[in-house]
């Protein structure tokens, strides 16, 4: 049922006249091909989307068909900057890049740059990308509705101590798909299940009504996190989902993401535990300050509690740290709650992934589709059985699709470098 609803929303998002109001945005990315292994050169890559910001220098060498050299540096983005002004944020990014160029002895050069920016953007061209809205923990003023590439370039010009070459903007899902595509040519879906969740895939150009041209394919950033924003998931949202949404910094948006991703799973579990305690079904009805505090039950606790061998012991240690007096049965119930919430997340994701796989298969008129999905994100990587549950559910929902899951080698930064490589390579071909 969820997959059927999402299928309908995919069509709305792709439609020329329906996309304005569509909750699932289906954004054209202007990426028309996956890497074919012949890209080469020196690139810079930026990666912004979580609490950390990464800068990378990548050298791609054709002969070896692999990335030869890759250096990177991580800069933290302090919480107040995530909620400050856009100018502060971009000045910080430009400063981090400057430090990195000095440390790499690259300051005099003008290198092309790939920018993985993990938020929904209306892409006008590969180097023009308007932020639709912030998601996850970010809410910087003066950026929504603006061209992110321009804001970055302005911040660099304000400094005046270095310059960059052509810029290619990508979503992290696209970066992930590209970096996996470098290893496996049949990778045509990218999926993230981390702080946020989203997926992209290669769509037939003839179905992308908002972009001119009928031939070939283009990567579409689905922004499936927005599924349900028109109320279409109301019947499966729980009272806990509604509280999570109400307490978030972006109430009413990214409904599907709030039922699935790492930013919210811990909080959903906490709210269920609070309710069970109030109903005297846990801890003999005795709560604690920590349990009553939003954010104190971290998503990583879920993975620890669900660990096969030490899970119960981990649960008990966590409950003690949260100031709760538990008995064996309490720790078992807590584990069951974690399992319920993470399973729901995995199955919802599976329903969404199955929708994409089925769509690609039908698009190509195939009875059977063999494809690869590039995946990244802490929930997928770190949770002990999330990926197994997701795969099993996809098999049920898309029985005619044989999907290989490839965990992206080292996150989306390298994918961004790959996208720059492909974009620059295209420009060479056109000259
Ligand atoms: C953003 C997407 C991103 C996803 C995973 C969501 O909140 O809207 O653009 O791909 O998080 O990082």
Boltz pocket constraint, residues with backbone or C-beta under 6 A from the ligand:
constraints:
  - pocket:
      binder: B
      contacts: [[A, 49], [A, 117], [A, 118], [A, 119], [A, 120], [A, 133], [A, 135], [A, 136], [A, 171], [A, 172], [A, 173], [A, 192], [A, 194], [A, 195], [A, 196], [A, 197], [A, 198], [A, 199], [A, 223], [A, 225], [A, 257]]
      max_distance: 6.0
